[in-house]
């Protein structure tokens, strides 16, 4: 696994990639043998439009954020691939942020709308796009990797995030808690981590660490095969469980009607260079 703990190169595709044909299904990499990967790219198209895309084993979302430099004029979310049919409507609740001030801090979006009423991944992506809009550098790319949890734990998990190819944060985890390096040991990943990070770290490191924490959460999707479920309520087990209320799909009004998009999880083990390789072919609307 050591050889994989580096960011994959970035390719530039000549045509839109067919994820279901060109990228293998996740079952080609059995849990415990591989890693969960995510790539986020943020691009300032011009002075009034920032575009972001997020792609990982389970998800592929896009956001187009239009603004006048001080106010969010429109937030257009697009579903490209996801685990549940309800994810296709993820752009609708996102519009609640329209009319609010632009801020250079990604987490500020949490003051404009409730993350759990949204697709949390698209919501996070939009916050990052808002922060990107204030930067003079036109593009930023994050690559994230979380190795599989071993059962029984023989090796600590590793979680890494790179920004534009440079490593920012690398953690060793045991039972999803940071145990190394020593400066990070005990970081409260499950309890108000955003505030903790922003109070102690420089803005760029805090933004990266918060993004990596989210990937640790979602990397647990590799532990079990969600394709064995027909609907999201099979995952939650019903009201009162820990999954209920975590996002728009796992809300009481959606969980019983959210159908599994079977076969949607893809393995990037040998194809990491193709993540978001066709992003430039999707012109802003």
Residue pairs with C-beta under 8 A, 6 or more apart in sequence:
1 35
1 147
1 158
4 34
4 35
4 145
4 147
4 269
5 145
5 147
5 158
5 160
5 170
6 162
7 143
7 145
7 162
7 165
8 37
8 143
8 268
8 272
8 273
8 275
9 272
9 273
10 141
10 273
10 276
10 277
11 273
11 274
11 277
12 277
12 280
13 274
13 277
13 278
13 281
15 278
15 281
16 278
16 281
17 23
17 274
17 277
17 278
19 60
19 81
19 266
20 263
20 266
22 271
22 274
23 266
23 267
23 268
23 271
23 274
24 266
24 267
24 270
24 271
25 263
25 265
25 266
25 267
26 57
26 222
26 265
26 266
26 267
27 225
27 267
28 267
28 269
29 267
29 269
31 148
31 222
31 223
31 224
32 148
32 149
32 150
32 151
33 148
34 147
34 148
34 222
34 267
34 269
35 145
35 146
35 147
35 148
35 219
35 269
36 56
36 57
36 145
36 146
36 148
36 215
36 218
36 219
36 221
36 222
37 56
37 57
37 143
37 144
37 145
37 268
37 272
37 275
38 54
38 55
38 56
38 57
38 142
38 143
38 144
38 145
38 215
38 218
39 54
39 55
39 56
39 141
39 142
39 143
39 144
39 272
39 275
39 276
40 52
40 53
40 54
40 125
40 128
40 141
40 142
40 144
40 211
41 52
41 53
41 139
41 140
41 141
41 142
41 276
41 279
42 50
42 51
42 52
42 128
42 129
42 132
42 139
42 140
42 141
43 50
43 51
43 52
43 132
43 138
43 139
43 279
44 50
44 132
44 133
44 135
44 138
44 139
45 51
45 284
47 69
48 66
48 67
48 68
48 69
48 73
49 64
49 65
49 66
49 67
49 284
50 64
50 65
50 67
50 129
50 130
50 132
50 133
51 62
51 63
51 64
51 65
51 129
51 279
51 284
52 62
52 63
52 65
52 125
52 126
52 128
52 129
52 132
53 60
53 61
53 62
53 63
53 80
53 125
53 276
53 279
53 282
54 60
54 61
54 62
54 121
54 122
54 124
54 125
55 81
55 275
55 276
56 144
56 215
56 218
56 268
56 275
57 221
57 222
57 265
57 266
57 267
57 268
58 82
58 83
58 218
58 221
58 264
58 265
59 81
59 82
59 83
59 87
59 121
59 218
60 80
60 81
60 82
61 77
61 78
61 79
61 80
61 82
61 90
61 119
61 121
61 122
61 125
62 77
62 78
62 80
62 279
62 282
63 75
63 76
63 77
63 78
63 94
63 122
63 125
63 126
63 129
64 74
64 75
64 76
64 78
64 284
64 285
65 72
65 74
65 75
65 76
65 126
65 129
65 130
65 133
66 72
66 73
66 74
66 75
66 76
67 73
67 102
67 133
69 102
70 101
70 102
71 99
71 100
71 101
71 102
72 97
72 98
72 99
72 100
72 101
72 102
72 130
73 98
74 95
74 98
75 94
75 95
75 97
75 98
75 126
76 91
76 285
77 90
77 91
77 94
77 119
77 122
77 126
78 91
79 87
79 88
79 89
79 90
79 91
81 261
81 264
81 266
82 88
82 90
82 119
82 261
82 264
83 221
83 226
83 249
83 260
83 261
83 264
83 265
84 232
84 249
84 258
84 259
84 260
84 261
85 257
85 258
85 259
85 260
85 261
86 232
86 248
86 249
86 254
86 257
86 258
87 119
87 249
87 261
89 248
90 118
90 119
90 122
90 248
91 122
93 113
93 117
93 118
93 248
94 113
94 118
94 119
94 122
94 123
94 126
96 112
96 113
96 117
97 109
97 112
97 113
97 126
100 111
100 112
102 130
102 133
102 134
103 109
103 130
103 131
103 134
104 131
104 134
104 135
104 203
105 131
105 198
105 203
105 207
106 124
106 127
106 128
106 130
106 131
106 207
106 210
107 127
107 194
107 198
107 210
108 127
108 130
109 123
109 126
109 127
109 130
110 127
110 194
113 123
115 123
115 124
115 247
116 245
116 246
116 247
116 248
116 251
117 248
117 251
118 247
118 248
119 247
119 248
119 249
120 214
120 246
120 247
121 214
121 218
124 211
124 214
128 142
128 207
128 211
131 207
132 140
140 163
140 164
141 163
141 164
141 165
142 161
142 162
142 163
142 208
142 211
143 161
143 162
143 165
144 159
144 160
144 161
144 162
144 211
144 212
144 215
145 158
145 159
145 160
146 157
146 158
146 159
146 160
146 173
146 215
146 216
146 219
147 155
147 157
147 158
147 159
148 157
148 219
148 222
149 157
149 176
149 220
149 223
150 157
153 174
153 175
156 172
156 173
156 174
156 179
156 180
157 172
157 173
157 174
157 176
158 170
158 171
158 172
158 173
159 169
159 170
159 171
159 173
159 212
159 215
159 216
160 167
160 169
160 170
160 171
160 212
161 167
161 168
161 169
161 170
161 208
161 209
161 211
161 212
161 215
162 168
163 204
163 208
168 204
168 205
168 208
168 209
169 184
169 205
169 208
169 209
169 212
170 181
171 178
171 180
171 181
171 184
171 187
171 212
172 178
172 179
172 180
172 181
173 179
173 216
176 189
176 190
176 216
176 220
177 186
177 189
178 184
178 185
178 186
178 187
178 189
179 185
187 193
187 196
187 197
187 209
188 196
189 213
189 216
193 209
193 210
193 213
194 210
197 205
197 206
197 209
197 210
198 206
198 210
200 206
201 209
221 265
226 235
226 260
226 265
227 260
227 262
227 263
227 265
229 235
229 260
230 259
230 260
231 255
231 256
231 257
231 258
231 259
231 260
232 249
232 250
232 254
232 255
232 256
232 258
232 259
232 260
233 255
233 256
233 258
235 243
235 250
236 243
236 244
236 250
236 255
237 243
238 244
239 252
243 250
244 250
244 251
244 252
244 255
245 251
245 252
248 254
249 255
249 258
268 274
268 275
